[in-house]
Amino acid sequence: MRRELVQVLADGPGALEPYVSVDGVPQDRWRELNNSRRWGVFYLWKAGEPVAENLARCPKTAEALKAWPQCDLMGTGPTAVFSILDARTRIPPHVGVNNARLICHLPLIVPPGCGFRVGAETRVWEPGRAFVFDDTIEHEAWNDSDQPRAVLILDCWNPDLTPAEREMITALTAGVGEYYGDLPGHAAGI
């Protein structure tokens, strides 16, 4: 995965999309990162759909994702990305939109000076050591180094949900999406 990510990054910042991209006026905390590649992503799955051309560029990662317990949240999930946080950049404290899914982070490139906080717990990233958390708990990340930090992020079903509850949440998410249409920033909780 790391080798494939390094090959993607060799293409320069144009290979990434801004993670925060809000039309109009974003919430104040997102203003600095809105439409900026300082927090850039390379989507493998976006809002419930595979990104075929990106998966083709990362065949070993794509193969590993076949075993991923994908959540089915129409129009919002699953999502899998290489998340790149530029040098001297902070992701402000924020929360996700629901705890039907949990977020898995697999650190791949971690220079010194990078960290992550969920609730009252702060972690130092360890390359190759994944962790899972409920993103409805306030969390933030930072990169105080002079180099980019890269993490594979994917969402999966909360294992506490029964299959019937998963089906119900999938149907509910689809109904809300059909009623309200596409909500900017909804999938990212922004």
N, C-alpha and C positions, 0 to 999 in steps of 0.2 A: 504494500500500500504506500509506504513512504517513498519508494522509488518512483511509483507512478505519479504521486503528488509532486515530487521534485521535477519530473518531466513537464507536468502541467505548469508549474511555476516558472520554468525556463522560458515560457512564452511571454512572460512579463505580466503586468497588471491587467492588460486587456483580456486575459483568460478568465478573469474573475468578474463577478457581478457584485454590486454593493448589496450587503445583506439588508440594510435599512434603505428602503426606497418608498417614500411616502409622497404622493402627489399633494400639492397644497402645503399647508403649514403643519409640520410634524410637532409632536409634543416637545417641549423645550429640551428634555433630556436627550432627544434624538437629533436635534438640530445639527450638531457637529458631525455626526456620522451619516446623516441623510444623503443618499446618492454619492457616497464616498467609498472608495475601495480600501480605505484604511481598515475597515472591517469588510473584507471581501469573501465571497464564497464561490466555490465551484460545485454546482448542483449535480448530483448523481440521480437523485429523485427530488422533484419539486412539487409541492402541494398535491401529493398523491399520484404523480405520474413519473415514470422513468424518463430520464433525459438520455435518449439513446446514443447521441453522438458523444456525450461525456462518458457514459458507461463504456463505450467502445474504446475510448482512449485509456481506460483503466480496467483492463480485463481481469486482473487478479482481484481487485477491489470488488468488481461486479460479481465475480464468482463467490467471494466471501459474503456478499450481501444476500445471496440466495437463501441463506439459513437465517436471515434476520427476521424476528417476529414483528412484522410490519403492522402498525395500526391502520385501520381503514376509516379515515375521517375525511369524507368527500370534500375536495377542494382545499383541504388544509394538510392532510397527511396521508401517507408517510412522507417524510422529508429526510434526505441524507445528503450531507454536504461536507466538502473540505472547507473548513472555516479558517481563514487567514486573518490574524490580528497583527496589523503593522506595528513596527517599532514605536515605542512611546505613545501607545494608544490605549484607551480605557473604554470598556463597554459599561455604561452606567447601570446602576441597580435597576432591575426590572423583574416582572413576573410573567409567566405564560398564561394561556387562556383556559386550560383545563387539566385536571390530573387523571384523565382517562388514559393518557400516555405518559411515559417517562422518557427522559432524555439520556442518551448514552454518549459520553465523550471518550474518544480514544486519542490521547495526545500522540502526535507523530514527530513534530519538530518543536522543541521547547528550549529556547535559550534561557540562561539565568535571568531572574527578575520577572518571571511570569507567574501569575497566580489566579485563583478562582475562589469565590466565596458563595456559599449557599446557606442562607439563614445566618446562624452564628458560627458556622464551620468554614474555615479557610484552608485551602489545599494548595500545595505546590504541584504543578504538573509533573508527571513522570512518564517519559516516552514509553509507549507500549503497554501502559497500565490503565485500563479503562475504568470508568466509574459511571454510575447511573444515579440520577436524581429527579425529584419532582420539581419541575420548573415553575409550579405555582407558588413555590417558596422564593422569596426575593433572592436574586443572584446577580453577580457581576464578575467581570474578568478584566485583567490588565496585563499589559506587556510593557514593562519598564526597561527593556533591553534595547539594543541597537539593531536587532534583527527581527524578522517576522516570526510569529508563533503559528503553528498549524495543528488543527485538531479535526478528526473525523467526528461529525456529530450526526446522530440519527435518532429518530423517535420510534418507540415501540409501545405495544400495549402495556398498561399497568398490569402486572401479573395477578393482582388481587381481583381483577374483573373476571367474572364467569363468561363462558361463550355467549350465553343469552344476554348478558349485560353489554358485551361488545357489539352484538347485533343491534341492540336497542340504541346504543350510542352512535353507531354508524348510521342508522335510520334517522335519528334526531339531528345529527350533523348535516345530513343531506337535506332534511326538511328546512332547517334554518338557512342553509345556503340557497335553497330554491326561493325561500321567502324574501330574504334580504339581498340576494345577489352577492357579487364579489365585494367583500369589505377590505379596503386597502389596509395592509399591515395586520390583518386578522390572523393569518397563519403564524406570524412571528410574535404575536402578542404585543405589537408595537402600536 
